[in-house]
Amino acid sequence: MLLSRCDHQCLSRRLVLVLVAMIVMAAGEESQSLFAEEGVDWQARVVAGHERIRRQRSNSIVWLRQARPGWKPPFTEITKIWHLDGNFKFHTFEVPDLTTTADVVDDVKLMKDPFSVRIVTPQFEFGLRRLYKEVDGVRVLDRLRRTTLSIDGEKLEMWQRRMSWTMSEHAWSSTTMCHLESSGLFAQPPRNTNAFGWTVDKFTVGPVAFEKLSSGLVRMSIATHSEMTDVRKKQIVSDVVEATADLDPAHNYRVVESDYIATGSQKVPGKEAAPAWHRVRIVNEYRAGFGRDVFPTHVVTQNWSSKERDKLYGEPNYSDEYFIDRVEFGEVRESDFRPEPYGIRPETLEIDPLPPPTSWSVYGIYGGVITCVLIGLAWWFKRRRERLV
């Protein structure tokens, strides 16, 4: 059927109106989605996601490898870490080779013959280490000897910060920004959770900004200022002037990559050191399903240092590389942090000793009953003999 010119014009107008309506609707939907993105409280989402990560790793065992190529001779350090709600235990031993495979991890050796041990709890801290001794002119490892022991509050707080710093370098890097746990960055007031051996005089966090990237990640930008003093009254002032962290919203906003530039200077009574520039870039690699998606499998940290900011690029001054081979959840008990297996008496740490095993109590009851029976029989035979006489 042929259409008249008038019909063609009407049809064209209808098509134009439909297209205009579709464009308006699409624009409206786009503006609504943009408005929704702008209204997102990204910081609250990051805080909630990282808190979920911390709950999942609050009871965990981690097997970790770190290659140390800069040492002579180079070696690989194997570490097994127990963590339970602020209690930490480290067992380490060394392999005299650089390796990137997990087959060097000997769990029996880690348990029975570690090179060093460190246990930190809210009540006490102690460390053990095997030192070298000479036997017939040959250096061999001696038995484990105690190197540190702390029971007072200030030292224990320092050790807790030190453990937080250590874990932020590898196992906890999914919630770490600028080598600081996000729980401290977002606290009110902010806390420098990793400053061990120093008194934190001042710590502030600048405005936090978020940006949705085309990759689907969320980039967080932040700046910090800290002032600290050590026991010798030496003061260090540090400013993180530029820092970013790329977060994965599909996995509780875990940190995928972070990069920060800081400048710092030290002030000693009577003299002042020139400021220096530092840059640290951390890349976390994850494998689907590994460690409940809260632990990375591979962490690479690159470090730059210079007196000029423009020289913080190119080849890094040095790098650290960590491999997490295995993670277990829910297997840690409070008894894993007891001092008795390491030859340290509980009284030394001012804690109550372990009660005797149940079997001891049973044997004690049996022994008491048998003793009473024997005493009764002796008394009965004595009375019978007296009657016969």
Solvent accessible surface area in square Angstrom, and as a share of the most:
residue,aa,sasa,rsa
1,M,226,1.01
2,L,176,0.87
3,L,86,0.43
4,S,61,0.39
5,R,195,0.71
6,C,82,0.49
7,D,65,0.34
8,H,98,0.44
9,Q,89,0.39
10,C,54,0.32
11,L,86,0.43
12,S,60,0.39
13,R,158,0.58
14,R,163,0.60
15,L,102,0.51
16,V,85,0.49
17,L,123,0.61
18,V,82,0.47
19,L,104,0.52
20,V,75,0.43
21,A,49,0.38
22,M,113,0.50
23,I,116,0.59
24,V,95,0.55
25,M,123,0.55
26,A,58,0.45
27,A,54,0.42
28,G,28,0.27
29,E,112,0.50
30,E,106,0.47
31,S,62,0.40
32,Q,127,0.56
33,S,61,0.39
34,L,100,0.50
35,F,154,0.64
36,A,61,0.47
37,E,71,0.32
38,E,141,0.63
39,G,63,0.60
40,V,30,0.17
41,D,89,0.46
42,W,31,0.11
43,Q,60,0.27
44,A,53,0.41
45,R,116,0.42
46,V,0,0.00
47,V,65,0.37
48,A,44,0.34
49,G,0,0.00
50,H,0,0.00
51,E,75,0.34
52,R,99,0.36
53,I,1,0.00
54,R,47,0.17
55,R,142,0.52
56,Q,57,0.26
57,R,4,0.02
58,S,32,0.21
59,N,34,0.18
60,S,3,0.02
61,I,12,0.06
62,V,3,0.02
63,W,7,0.02
64,L,8,0.04
65,R,8,0.03
66,Q,17,0.08
67,A,19,0.14
68,R,61,0.22
69,P,87,0.55
70,G,72,0.69
71,W,145,0.51
72,K,196,0.83
73,P,108,0.68
74,P,56,0.35
75,F,26,0.11
76,T,0,0.00
77,E,40,0.18
78,I,0,0.00
79,T,8,0.04
80,K,13,0.06
81,I,1,0.01
82,W,12,0.04
83,H,16,0.07
84,L,25,0.13
85,D,99,0.51
86,G,23,0.22
87,N,25,0.13
88,F,7,0.03
89,K,11,0.05
90,F,20,0.08
91,H,4,0.02
92,T,17,0.10
93,F,8,0.03
94,E,58,0.26
95,V,24,0.14
96,P,107,0.67
97,D,86,0.44
98,L,84,0.42
99,T,21,0.12
100,T,93,0.54
101,T,72,0.42
102,A,49,0.38
103,D,120,0.62
104,V,38,0.22
105,V,36,0.21
106,D,64,0.33
107,D,49,0.25
108,V,99,0.57
109,K,72,0.31
110,L,0,0.00
111,M,86,0.38
112,K,168,0.71
113,D,58,0.30
114,P,6,0.04
115,F,17,0.07
116,S,18,0.12
117,V,4,0.02
118,R,53,0.19
119,I,0,0.00
120,V,0,0.00
121,T,4,0.02
122,P,73,0.46
123,Q,105,0.47
124,F,11,0.05
125,E,0,0.00
126,F,0,0.00
127,G,1,0.01
128,L,11,0.05
129,R,98,0.36
130,R,44,0.16
131,L,87,0.43
132,Y,109,0.41
133,K,95,0.40
134,E,127,0.57
135,V,70,0.40
136,D,144,0.74
137,G,66,0.64
138,V,90,0.52
139,R,152,0.56
140,V,55,0.32
141,L,59,0.29
142,D,20,0.10
143,R,152,0.55
144,L,49,0.24
145,R,100,0.37
146,R,129,0.47
147,T,69,0.40
148,T,46,0.26
149,L,52,0.26
150,S,6,0.04
151,I,65,0.33
152,D,68,0.35
153,G,55,0.53
154,E,146,0.65
155,K,108,0.46
156,L,14,0.07
157,E,95,0.42
158,M,52,0.23
159,W,14,0.05
160,Q,49,0.22
161,R,62,0.23
162,R,95,0.35
163,M,9,0.04
164,S,16,0.10
165,W,81,0.28
166,T,34,0.20
167,M,3,0.01
168,S,1,0.00
169,E,43,0.19
170,H,7,0.03
171,A,0,0.00
172,W,26,0.09
173,S,3,0.02
174,S,0,0.00
175,T,0,0.00
176,T,4,0.02
177,M,2,0.01
178,C,13,0.08
179,H,16,0.07
180,L,18,0.09
181,E,9,0.04
182,S,2,0.02
183,S,44,0.28
184,G,0,0.00
185,L,5,0.03
186,F,24,0.10
187,A,17,0.13
188,Q,157,0.70
189,P,108,0.68
190,P,35,0.22
191,R,124,0.45
192,N,17,0.09
193,T,24,0.14
194,N,7,0.04
195,A,10,0.08
196,F,64,0.27
197,G,49,0.47
198,W,75,0.26
199,T,89,0.52
200,V,47,0.27
201,D,78,0.41
202,K,99,0.42
203,F,22,0.09
204,T,58,0.34
205,V,34,0.20
206,G,25,0.24
207,P,131,0.82
208,V,43,0.25
209,A,58,0.45
210,F,47,0.19
211,E,100,0.45
212,K,98,0.41
213,L,37,0.18
214,S,130,0.84
215,S,86,0.55
216,G,30,0.29
217,L,40,0.20
218,V,0,0.00
219,R,86,0.31
220,M,1,0.00
221,S,44,0.28
222,I,9,0.05
223,A,34,0.27
224,T,12,0.07
225,H,44,0.20
226,S,9,0.06
227,E,41,0.18
228,M,23,0.10
229,T,27,0.16
230,D,17,0.09
231,V,139,0.80
232,R,170,0.62
233,K,143,0.61
234,K,34,0.14
235,Q,53,0.23
236,I,35,0.18
237,V,27,0.16
238,S,29,0.19
239,D,41,0.21
240,V,16,0.09
241,V,63,0.36
242,E,84,0.38
243,A,3,0.03
244,T,44,0.25
245,A,2,0.02
246,D,17,0.09
247,L,0,0.00
248,D,18,0.09
249,P,46,0.29
250,A,83,0.64
251,H,65,0.29
252,N,35,0.18
253,Y,15,0.06
254,R,21,0.08
255,V,1,0.01
256,V,40,0.23
257,E,51,0.23
258,S,6,0.04
259,D,33,0.17
260,Y,23,0.09
261,I,6,0.03
262,A,9,0.07
263,T,27,0.16
264,G,17,0.16
265,S,20,0.13
266,Q,70,0.31
267,K,80,0.34
268,V,54,0.31
269,P,95,0.60
270,G,92,0.89
271,K,146,0.62
272,E,118,0.53
273,A,54,0.42
274,A,78,0.61
275,P,80,0.50
276,A,31,0.24
277,W,54,0.19
278,H,74,0.33
279,R,29,0.11
280,V,14,0.08
281,R,70,0.26
282,I,8,0.04
283,V,37,0.21
284,N,5,0.03
285,E,84,0.37
286,Y,46,0.18
287,R,144,0.52
288,A,103,0.80
289,G,56,0.54
290,F,24,0.10
291,G,10,0.09
292,R,130,0.48
293,D,37,0.19
294,V,2,0.01
295,F,1,0.00
296,P,0,0.00
297,T,21,0.12
298,H,31,0.14
299,V,0,0.00
300,V,38,0.22
301,T,7,0.04
302,Q,43,0.19
303,N,17,0.09
304,W,14,0.05
305,S,57,0.37
306,S,23,0.15
307,K,168,0.71
308,E,91,0.41
309,R,88,0.32
310,D,123,0.64
311,K,129,0.55
312,L,0,0.00
313,Y,118,0.45
314,G,63,0.61
315,E,160,0.72
316,P,31,0.20
317,N,97,0.50
318,Y,127,0.48
319,S,55,0.35
320,D,39,0.20
321,E,60,0.27
322,Y,11,0.04
323,F,27,0.11
324,I,5,0.02
325,D,41,0.21
326,R,111,0.41
327,V,22,0.13
328,E,52,0.23
329,F,36,0.15
330,G,37,0.35
331,E,100,0.45
332,V,2,0.01
333,R,133,0.48
334,E,138,0.62
335,S,71,0.46
336,D,41,0.21
337,F,8,0.03
338,R,46,0.17
339,P,0,0.00
340,E,58,0.26
341,P,106,0.66
342,Y,43,0.16
343,G,70,0.67
344,I,11,0.06
345,R,168,0.61
346,P,10,0.06
347,E,101,0.45
348,T,47,0.27
349,L,2,0.01
350,E,135,0.60
351,I,33,0.17
352,D,121,0.63
353,P,83,0.52
354,L,95,0.47
355,P,103,0.65
356,P,78,0.49
357,P,67,0.42
358,T,108,0.63
359,S,52,0.34
360,W,157,0.55
361,S,57,0.37
362,V,58,0.33
363,Y,148,0.56
364,G,49,0.48
365,I,112,0.57
366,Y,130,0.49
367,G,34,0.32
368,G,36,0.35
369,V,86,0.49
370,I,102,0.52
371,T,70,0.41
372,C,89,0.53
373,V,82,0.47
374,L,108,0.54
375,I,112,0.57
376,G,36,0.34
377,L,86,0.43
378,A,63,0.49
379,W,147,0.52
380,W,122,0.43
381,F,108,0.45
382,K,125,0.53
383,R,97,0.36
384,R,124,0.45
385,R,170,0.62
386,E,95,0.43
387,R,185,0.68
388,L,142,0.71
389,V,156,0.89
